């Protein structure tokens, strides 16, 4: 698999050297350096933001149909290049190649869907209340240049959500992807530009994350900020955007519970749960983490879950036999060890895994914990890795209360064969997304977002598109 030369796209041109220096991009599967990434300094970030203004003026004047056609061509280009983009994604992020191909395909579907939704940014006409007024119109208009910040766990899908929605609405975008995984975003931008997005309407910058985010959010050209990442960083960016009264949406992670009702089929749950938990090595914001089982059969389920986790083939993402790849960087490995050690010190049982794997790269064992005390860090903070916690409950009320007892409320899951129980769980679980009897809550047609500290607003679906628009009321009176 070949890794491309890295470049930033600033003010309509690709640059391979920038004033912020450079940093290595590391293959987490082997630890080797893939390439050196140029880092933007203040001048390049300012140039990207300033170019977004004329880029916005050009792009917004295109009809919704024209924008739709351009974006759909970009999605088609991504599909044509899916093998090359997926191979690069696996090299820099680590996930198995099959997962990377699915991610790139889904990113193209997100672009397709939002492109079509851009043709349906309808307003409405309100009947006047008095004589002499011909009409009241409520219109949707693009908010303006957008600063979009995305993390490393889904280097194609997460940029696609922001790029597709912003561009479909008529906005220009300055994208800052994660410095760990820049090439995937770079290849996606090439598709957008080749498809016909004006060069000034989409830029890509990388650099020191704190500095770049401050420069972009503070820049007067930027009208909206969209962020996906951790709660602490999301709070800081939200505060900064609020100081300038700039529109802000954020998806800030989760701590997804899984409630298994007494009437559920444990074998069915186990089959789906192991695959969902260890997808992308657990580096998924909506990853199932806390499994609540009836006390009578929790021990057997926990043992079976641990056996299935222990049997997973862990290895480099490019190996066709790999079922779980490495973590994306060494910091995640260290943090997984701290989560496990803290739980063990407080009396939790480690049923399998619980340690880094001694080989080049960023590998950690698929880990299953049981009987974890409520004060353990793994039940309070998002582990964002291959750790599952299997907990017993006596009454369904207890399971619901435990599921809701965190500041996170992004994804949640439940399994039951009773219709009444399904409706009760869907209603009483506090989360922006609830999957009943499956884990597939992320679809291009559906809004993706959380409650509580898990974020503000939604991405994807028609709801996600609306976050890139402003409402304008126009009242038309009869001439005198």
C-alpha positions in Angstrom: 0.0 0.0 0.0 1.4 3.4 -1.0 1.1 6.5 1.2 0.8 9.8 -0.7 2.9 12.9 -0.3 1.1 15.2 2.2 -0.1 18.7 1.4 -2.4 21.3 2.7 -5.0 23.1 0.6 -4.9 26.8 1.3 -6.5 29.6 -0.7 -7.0 27.5 -3.8 -3.6 25.8 -4.0 -1.8 22.7 -2.6 1.2 23.4 -0.5 3.8 20.9 0.7 5.7 23.3 3.0 4.2 25.6 5.6 5.4 28.0 8.3 4.4 25.8 11.2 7.0 23.2 10.4 6.2 19.5 10.0 5.4 16.4 12.0 5.6 12.7 11.2 2.5 10.6 10.5 2.9 7.2 12.1 1.5 3.8 11.0 0.0 2.6 14.3 0.2 -1.0 13.0 4.0 -1.0 12.8 5.2 2.2 14.4 7.0 3.4 11.2 6.8 6.9 9.8 4.6 7.1 6.8 5.3 10.7 5.8 6.0 14.2 7.1 2.9 16.5 7.4 3.4 20.2 6.7 1.9 22.3 9.6 0.1 25.5 9.0 1.1 28.6 10.9 -1.0 31.7 11.5 -0.4 33.0 8.0 -1.7 29.9 6.2 -4.7 29.6 8.5 -5.6 33.3 7.9 -5.2 32.8 4.2 -7.5 29.8 4.2 -10.1 31.7 6.2 -9.9 34.8 4.0 -10.2 32.7 0.8 -13.4 31.2 2.2 -15.2 34.5 1.8 -14.9 34.8 -2.0 -15.3 31.0 -2.1 -18.6 31.3 -0.3 -19.8 34.1 -2.6 -19.0 31.9 -5.6 -20.4 28.7 -4.3 -23.6 30.1 -2.8 -24.6 31.6 -6.2 -24.8 28.1 -7.7 -28.2 26.7 -7.8 -29.1 23.9 -5.4 -29.3 21.6 -8.4 -25.8 22.6 -9.5 -24.3 22.1 -6.1 -26.1 18.7 -5.9 -24.5 17.6 -9.2 -21.0 18.6 -8.1 -21.3 16.8 -4.8 -22.7 13.7 -6.4 -19.7 13.6 -8.9 -17.4 13.9 -5.9 -19.1 10.9 -4.2 -18.8 8.9 -7.5 -15.1 9.7 -7.6 -14.7 8.5 -4.1 -16.3 5.2 -5.0 -14.1 4.9 -8.0 -11.0 5.3 -5.8 -12.4 3.4 -2.8 -9.6 0.9 -2.7 -6.8 3.5 -2.8 -8.5 5.7 -0.2 -9.3 2.8 2.1 -5.7 1.5 1.9 -4.4 5.0 3.0 -7.0 5.2 5.7 -5.9 1.8 7.1 -2.2 2.8 7.0 -2.7 6.0 9.0 -5.5 5.0 11.3 -5.0 1.2 11.8 -8.5 -0.3 11.3 -8.9 -3.4 9.2 -9.0 -2.8 5.5 -12.6 -4.2 5.2 -13.7 -1.6 7.8 -11.9 1.2 5.9 -13.7 0.2 2.7 -17.0 0.3 4.4 -16.2 3.7 5.9 -15.2 5.3 2.6 -18.4 3.9 1.0 -20.5 5.3 3.7 -18.8 8.7 3.4 -19.7 8.7 -0.2 -23.3 7.9 0.7 -23.4 10.8 3.2 -22.3 13.2 0.5 -24.9 11.8 -1.9 -27.7 12.2 0.7 -26.8 15.7 1.8 -26.4 16.7 -1.9 -30.0 15.7 -2.5 -31.2 17.3 0.7 -29.7 20.5 -0.4 -32.3 20.6 -3.2 -35.0 20.5 -0.5 -34.0 23.4 1.8 -37.6 24.6 1.6 -38.9 27.7 3.3 -42.6 28.4 3.9 -45.2 31.1 3.1 -47.3 32.4 6.0 -50.7 33.9 5.3 -50.8 37.6 6.2 -53.0 38.8 9.1 -53.9 42.3 7.8 -54.8 43.9 4.5 -52.0 45.4 2.4 -49.5 42.6 3.2 -49.0 40.3 0.3 -47.0 37.5 1.9 -44.7 36.5 4.7 -41.8 34.2 3.7 -39.5 32.2 5.9 -36.3 31.4 4.0 -33.3 29.2 4.6 -29.9 30.7 3.6 -26.3 29.4 4.0 -24.7 30.6 7.2 -21.3 31.5 5.6 -17.8 30.2 5.9 -17.4 27.2 8.2 -14.5 26.0 10.3 -14.8 22.2 10.7 -12.7 20.2 13.1 -12.6 16.3 12.9 -10.8 13.6 14.9 -8.8 10.6 13.8 -11.1 7.7 14.5 -13.2 8.0 11.3 -11.0 10.0 8.9 -13.4 9.7 6.0 -16.8 9.5 7.5 -16.5 12.4 9.9 -15.1 15.0 7.5 -17.8 13.8 5.0 -20.6 14.7 7.4 -19.3 18.3 7.8 -18.2 18.9 4.2 -21.3 17.4 2.7 -23.7 19.4 4.9 -21.9 22.7 4.6 -21.3 22.5 0.9 -24.9 21.3 0.2 -26.2 24.3 2.1 -24.1 26.6 0.0 -21.3 27.3 2.6 -17.6 27.3 2.1 -15.4 25.2 4.5 -12.0 25.3 6.1 -11.4 21.7 7.3 -8.9 20.8 10.0 -8.7 17.0 10.1 -6.7 15.2 12.7 -2.9 15.4 12.3 -2.7 11.7 12.9 -4.8 10.9 9.8 -4.5 13.8 7.2 -4.1 11.8 4.0 -7.7 10.4 3.9 -9.1 14.0 4.1 -6.7 15.2 1.5 -7.8 12.5 -1.0 -11.4 13.4 -0.3 -10.7 17.1 -1.0 -9.1 16.1 -4.3 -12.4 14.4 -5.2 -14.4 17.5 -4.3 -12.1 19.8 -6.3 -12.0 17.6 -9.3 -15.8 17.3 -9.2 -16.1 21.1 -9.5 -16.2 22.7 -6.0 -14.5 26.1 -6.4 -10.9 26.0 -5.2 -11.4 28.8 -2.7 -14.6 27.2 -1.3 -12.8 24.4 0.5 -9.5 24.5 2.3 -7.6 22.0 4.5 -5.2 23.0 7.2 -3.3 21.0 9.9 -1.1 22.3 12.7 -1.0 22.7 16.4 -4.6 21.9 17.3 -5.0 24.5 20.0 -3.5 27.3 17.9 -5.3 26.4 14.7 -8.6 26.2 16.4 -8.1 29.6 18.1 -7.0 31.3 14.9 -9.9 29.9 12.9 -12.6 30.6 15.5 -11.4 34.1 16.1 -11.1 35.0 12.5 -13.8 37.4 11.4 -14.4 35.5 8.1 -15.6 32.4 10.0 -19.4 32.4 10.7 -19.9 28.8 12.0 -17.9 26.2 13.9 -18.5 22.5 13.8 -16.5 20.1 16.0 -16.3 16.4 16.7 -14.1 15.3 19.6 -13.8 15.1 23.4 -16.0 16.9 25.9 -13.2 19.1 27.4 -12.0 20.3 24.0 -15.6 20.8 22.8 -16.3 22.9 25.8 -13.3 25.1 25.1 -14.2 25.6 21.5 -17.8 26.3 22.3 -16.8 29.0 24.8 -14.5 30.6 22.2 -17.3 30.5 19.5 -19.8 32.0 22.0 -17.5 35.0 22.7 -17.8 35.9 19.0 -21.5 34.8 18.8 -20.7 32.3 16.2 -23.0 29.3 15.4 -21.6 26.1 17.0 -22.4 22.4 16.7 -20.5 19.7 18.5 -20.5 15.9 18.8 -18.6 15.2 22.0 -18.4 11.5 22.6 -20.4 9.0 24.6 -20.5 6.1 27.0 -23.1 3.9 25.5 -25.1 1.5 27.7 -26.6 -1.8 26.5 -29.6 -3.0 28.5 -30.4 -6.7 27.9 -34.0 -7.5 29.1 -34.8 -10.9 30.6 -36.8 -11.9 27.6 -33.9 -11.3 25.1 -32.0 -14.1 23.4 -28.5 -14.0 24.9 -26.9 -15.8 22.0 -28.3 -13.2 19.6 -27.1 -10.4 21.8 -23.6 -11.9 22.1 -23.1 -12.3 18.4 -23.9 -8.7 17.7 -22.3 -7.2 20.8 -18.8 -8.6 20.3 -18.6 -7.3 16.7 -20.0 -3.9 17.7 -17.8 -3.5 20.8 -14.5 -4.2 19.1 -15.2 -2.5 15.8 -12.4 0.0 15.2 -10.8 -1.3 18.4 -13.6 0.4 20.4 -12.6 3.8 19.1 -16.1 4.8 18.3 -18.1 7.5 20.0 -21.2 5.4 20.1 -19.4 2.2 20.9 -21.2 -0.1 23.4 -19.4 0.0 26.7 -21.6 -0.8 29.7 -23.6 -4.1 29.3 -26.3 -4.5 31.8 -27.5 -8.2 32.2 -30.1 -9.9 34.4 -28.2 -11.1 37.4 -29.3 -14.7 36.9 -27.4 -15.1 33.6 -24.8 -12.3 33.8 -22.0 -14.7 34.8 -22.5 -17.0 31.8 -22.9 -14.1 29.4 -19.8 -12.5 30.7 -17.8 -15.7 30.4 -19.0 -16.2 26.8 -18.3 -12.6 25.9 -14.8 -12.9 27.3 -14.2 -16.1 25.3 -15.3 -14.4 22.1 -13.1 -11.4 22.8 -10.1 -13.6 23.6 -10.5 -15.4 20.2 -10.4 -12.2 18.2 -7.4 -11.9 15.8 -5.6 -8.7 16.7 -3.1 -7.4 14.1 -2.2 -4.9 11.4 -5.2 -3.5 9.5 -3.7 -4.6 6.2 -3.7 -8.3 7.1 -6.9 -9.9 5.8 -7.0 -12.1 8.8 -7.2 -9.2 11.3 -10.4 -8.8 13.2 -9.3 -5.9 15.4 -6.5 -3.5 14.5 -4.3 -1.3 16.7 -5.2 1.8 18.6 -4.4 4.9 16.5 -1.6 6.2 18.7 0.4 5.3 21.8 -1.5 7.7 24.1 -4.5 5.5 23.7 -2.6 2.4 24.8 -1.4 4.1 27.9 -4.9 5.3 28.8 -6.3 1.8 28.3 -3.9 0.5 30.8 -4.8 3.2 33.3 -8.5 2.4 32.9 -7.9 -1.3 33.5 -5.5 -0.8 36.4 -7.9 1.6 38.2 -10.8 -0.9 37.8 -8.7 -3.8 39.0 -7.5 -1.8 42.0 -11.1 -1.1 43.0 -12.1 -4.8 42.9 -13.2 -5.4 39.3 -12.5 -8.7 37.7 -10.6 -8.8 34.5 -12.1 -11.7 32.5 -9.8 -11.3 29.5 -7.2 -8.9 28.1 -6.2 -6.0 30.2 -2.7 -5.4 28.9 -0.8 -3.9 26.0 0.4 -6.4 23.4 4.2 -6.6 23.2 4.9 -6.0 19.5 5.7 -2.9 17.3 2.7 -0.6 17.0 -0.1 0.5 19.3 -1.8 -2.7 20.3 -4.0 -3.5 23.3 -5.8 -6.6 24.1 -9.6 -6.9 23.7 -10.6 -6.5 27.3 -13.7 -7.6 29.3 -14.3 -6.4 32.9 -17.0 -7.6 35.3 -18.4 -6.4 38.7 -16.9 -3.0 38.3 -17.6 -0.6 41.2 -19.6 2.5 40.4 -16.7 4.8 41.3 -14.3 3.2 38.9 -13.1 5.6 36.1 -14.2 3.3 33.3 -17.8 3.8 34.4 -17.5 7.6 34.6 -15.2 8.5 31.7 -15.3 7.4 28.1 -12.6 4.8 27.6 -12.6 5.1 23.8 -11.0 1.7 23.3 -11.4 -2.1 23.4 -12.9 -2.3 26.9 -16.3 -3.8 27.7 -17.9 -3.8 31.2 -20.4 -6.5 32.0 -22.7 -5.6 35.0 -25.6 -7.4 36.6 -29.0 -5.9 37.5 -31.9 -7.1 39.6 -34.8 -5.0 38.2 -35.1 -3.3 34.8 -35.6 0.0 36.7 -32.1 -0.5 38.2 -30.6 -1.0 34.7 -32.3 2.1 33.3 -31.1 4.2 36.3 -27.5 2.9 35.8 -27.6 3.5 32.1 -28.6 7.1 32.6 -26.2 7.8 35.5 -23.5 9.5 33.4 -23.0 13.0 31.8 -22.9 11.3 28.4 -26.0 10.7 26.4 -25.0 10.0 22.8 -25.8 6.4 21.8 -27.6 3.6 23.7 -28.8 0.2 23.0 -31.3 -2.3 24.3 -32.4 -5.9 23.5 -35.9 -7.3 24.1 -38.5 -9.4 22.4 -41.4 -7.6 24.2 -43.0 -4.7 22.3 -44.0 -2.9 25.5 -40.5 -3.2 26.9 -39.0 -1.9 23.7 -41.2 1.2 23.8 -40.4 1.7 27.5 -36.6 1.5 27.0 -36.8 3.8 23.9 -38.6 6.4 26.0 -36.8 6.2 29.3 -33.2 5.8 28.2 -31.6 9.2 28.0 -29.7 9.4 24.7 -29.8 11.2 21.4 -29.9 7.8 19.6 -31.3 4.5 20.9 -31.0 1.2 19.0 -33.4 -1.6 19.9 -32.2 -5.1 19.0 -29.3 -3.8 16.9 -26.3 -1.5 16.9 -26.7 0.3 13.5 -27.8 3.7 14.7 -25.6 5.7 12.3 -27.1 6.1 8.8 -26.8 8.9 6.3 -30.6 9.5 6.5 -30.7 9.8 10.3 -29.5 12.7 12.6 -26.5 11.8 14.6 -26.1 13.7 17.9 -26.4 13.5 21.6 -27.9 14.9 24.8 -26.3 16.2 28.0 -22.6 16.7 27.6 -22.5 14.6 24.4 -23.0 17.6 22.2 -25.1 20.3 20.6 -27.0 19.8 17.5 -26.9 16.9 15.0 -25.0 15.8 11.9 -26.4 13.9 8.9 -30.0 13.6 8.0 -32.1 16.7 7.1 -31.6 18.0 10.6 -27.8 18.1 10.2 -28.1 20.2 7.0 -30.2 22.8 8.8 -27.4 23.6 11.2 -25.5 25.2 8.2 -28.3 27.6 7.5 -29.8 30.8 8.9 -33.5 31.7 9.0 -34.6 34.9 7.2 -38.1 36.2 7.5 -39.2 38.4 4.5 -42.5 40.3 4.7 -43.8 41.7 1.5 -46.3 44.6 1.5 -48.3 46.0 -1.4 -46.8 49.2 -2.9 -48.6 52.4 -2.2 
